[in-house]
């Protein structure tokens, strides 16, 4: 083995191969030096997390290498749709700005033009960042609150979102027709995966792809997808934490009924005529509570935010429900589940005293923000449920990967997508639903078991039959704004009788005049 003494080595006179050897050698040596310094500092909790993270490298590497097949014809069709939407928004925006405001020229992609529009023509007080006026996304969110600028901002943001989607669809596919991502096992402080560009600079964050784009992800020929989602997983973890620390089973019992939001509605509004039958009671919970918002919506949206110490003004802004309505809900909610407030106060106390928390699954995290800061407290309260659910889902993923039941193709935070041979469906799905449940021992011999909802289909979009009347789905009776997607994911009810639609080749795809002109 060649030995290079870097302390007296003249790099300028070395050939490129030798310089590469030095670079790679130092890279390895520095990594080893860091490991030697950090490893002895591990305790029983952090060493267990380290070993668990290493165990996840196998399934993560396999997902990264395999990638997901792309329906090229559908991809072109989606890009076409997005261009058409963009053209409509652009036409409306220019009519507002040129005809309404009176500008003679305007480019919504130009920061100087946006500053001229908002800060000079409309007279809005400039948003300053780093000592200079800015019109970035954060500034536009503040400008949007001015009624005179609201519609302009909505159009600009919509166009920016559409352009981002088009960019992803046009540039992120590998030469073999698949899309890939880099899952980062230690990418977040909660234990949840993050994802980014693949090693080849393609792909992207595939864990947060919008619904309208998911139908381009398709199963390989002869295979089918099954997406398994941890049902109300974070709520299960909140209930388990409160049971462990205070012996209060109220919230965990509500979650384990099978529909936590309906169960919460029963407790918060006891006089609505509940029968105990889940199907009937869910219908009652879907009745309007405030304008278009149902009792169930209040329990889902506001209950989840309240669990994490969300305050009425902030929740009001997020849900577009008046502050007094949110306050009234929280008063009833915390009366029904007093352990929520005890848990939040307990987290606050432990955070201030020690600066770290240990989760339900044994993951230890230090918080380096100011301990008295409300944002640090909110982060600390959300930590245990989010991180515990991530660990539970990833433990299930690791277990099934080692069993080699069927390939895991995507990890979507609280959900896993598997790919299996179509003829094996009736055998595979029940096994996955059972095998994914990871039992977590709790206090007093109670065991936490988080169930999963299963959806099956040949692409990652949601199923839509297209049979609607005035925007109402004839099948479900609910509002539906989805595009027709016969191969999409549909709820598993013991059997799926659908057949895969013929895959249209790229040369057979119908290309509209608009796409032919722009593309």
Secondary structure, DSSP 8 states (H G I E B T S, - for coil): -----GGG--GGGS-HHHHHHHHHHHHHHHHHHHHHHHGGG--HHHHHHHHHHHHTHHHHHHHHHH-EEE-HHHHHHHHHHHHHHHHHHHHHHHIIIIIII--S---TT-HHHHHIIIIIIS-----EETTEE--SHHHHHHHTTSTTTHHHHHHHHHHHHHHHHHHHHHH---TTSEE--EEETTSSTTS--EEEB-TTS-B--GGG--GGGGGGEE--TTEEEEEEEETTHHHHHHHHHHHHHH---HHHHHHTTS-HHHHHHHHHTTTS---S-HHHHHHHHTSEEETTEEHHHIIIIIHHHHHTT--HHHHHHHHT--HHHHHHHHHHHHHH-THHHHHHHHHHHHHHHHSEEE-TTS-EEE--S-TT-HHHHHHHHHHHHHHHHHHHHHHHHHHHHHHTSSEEEEE-SSEEEEEEEGGGHHHHHHHHHHHT---EE-GGG-EE---EEEEEESBSSB-B---EETTEETTT-SB-----BTTSBEE-SS-----------GGGS---HHHHHH-
